[in-house]
Amino acid sequence: MRLLRLWVADGFVKQHRERTPEEVAEEYLMELVHRSLVLVLEVDKLGKAKSFRVHNILHDLILSKMKEMSFC
């Protein structure tokens, strides 16, 4: 939930029709999981994903783009 709220606060997610921004952010996250770009590390007692990890290939791409853009 923390990650989803950060995405909303940073403006990565906008409200769509009758869904809250948090619901849209969760849909985006699940799409990344289904495409194996983000991996689920932990699942809570209810079967909901609790923690995630970015795939190594995607992590390397993110780092190279950050350097290219002088992001950090």
N, C-alpha and C positions, 0 to 999 in steps of 0.2 A: 504494500500500500504506500510505503514511503516513496519508492521509486515513481509510482504513478502520480503522486502528488507533486513530486519535483518536476516531472514532465509538464504537468498542467501549469505549475507556477512559472516555469521557464518559457511558457507559451508554445510548447511543441504540440499541444493538443487543444483543439477547439471543440466547443459543444456542437453536437450533431443532432438536429431535430429534437426528439424527446429523451435522448440519453444524456446523462451527466458527462462532464469531461473525464471523470475518473473511469466510467464505464468504457468510454472510447479509448482511453489510455490502456486499459486492461485488454481490450480487443487488439490493439496494436502490439502489445507485449506477447499475447498468445500467438499472433501471426508470426512474430520473430521466432518464437519457440517452435512452431510447426515447420518453419523453414530451416530449423537447426542453426540459426545464427546466434541465438541465445539458448543456453543449456540450463535446465532445471537442476539445482543442486540438492535442495531439501523440499520435502512436502510435509505439510502439517497433518494433524490427526484427522482433519476433515477431507484430506486428499487435495488440498489447494496448494499450489506452488508457494514456497516460502522464501527461497533464495535462488539466485540465478548467477550465471557466469557467461561472459561473452566468449564465443568460439575463438580459438587461437588465431585463425586466419583473419577473422573480422577485427580482432584486437590489433593485429599488426597493421591492418589497413587504417584503422582509426588513428593509431599513433603516427603513421606516415602523413595522413591528412592534417593532423594537428600541427606537426612540424612544418608542413608546407604552408599552413595558414598562420604560423606563429601564434597558435592558440594558447599554449601554456609554456 
